[in-house]
């Protein structure tokens, strides 16, 4: 009997010891949350992966370049200036990026949110987002005559005569905001026009500055609108994650919830621009160990919706996997 009690006592002690070790083991309780630097580095890496490089020589006239997706852009090397002074020699380094699909928009954080006349932001439908920049020996250049883009309309589902040009700027919170561009004097209405029919249709656009430009129009839906909220797991915020909206059937666009309430851990579409009854996908994205961690919810919008994300719903994937997952949405 004495030995039996001793054995039972040893089992209890061992059980307590194992429980104690488990509770003290940081690996069993630690929940990973990325830093701001890790989150921004991941999206910068995605941006670098789609950036193309070209060169030309200053003062040698007009140069036309063809991009990976078949866009043609033309720059007159005689129109380049450095600090306001014309330049006529030296190698010009050109950086170019093109974004047509929501998968690329989400991994690079290059969404399609346009500024309304009252300053609110609303979804815009894209015919392509473009970044063009030129430097000489690392010094930023300017241009004094228009650049031309010829964009196959098939890249975004066909030509839309309602498109205009928009200028993109990065706001203090890191959002890419779009402002409708004033047309060039004597240029086409809205700075862009369509040419050709069917599979041969294309946009012809004229750009007067380096930087981000978008061929766009506002999304239009007659249904009543609402604001929505998206609640993310504790420890995530605007500095290490993002929440995006994919409007089903509008594959060349992606909205972003651009404010965050730290008290409720909620991202907000606070402008009241989301149509009630809209079928869409709400997407939570963050960084983990150099990859993307994400969750995708299919929803039908009701007034005042709050969408709640949990850690258990998320998936860890590469840039290519997240891009493919978003591009596969309806």
Secondary structure, DSSP 8 states (H G I E B T S, - for coil): -HHHHHHHHHHHHHHHHHHHHHHH-HHHH------HHHHHHHHHHHHHHH-EEEEEETTS-EEEEE-TTS-EEEEEGGGEEETTEE--SSEEEEEEEEE-SHHHHHHHT---EEE-TTS-EEEEEEEEEEEEEEEETTEE-EESS-EEEEEEGGGGTS--TT-EEEEEEE-TTS-EEEEE----TTS-GGGEEEES-GGG-EEEEEE-SSEEEEEEEE----S-EEEEEEE--TT--TTTEEEEEEETT-TT--EE--EEETTTTEEEEEEEEEETT-EEEEEEEEEETTEEEEEEEEEE--TT-EEE--GGG-EEE-HHHHHHHHHT--
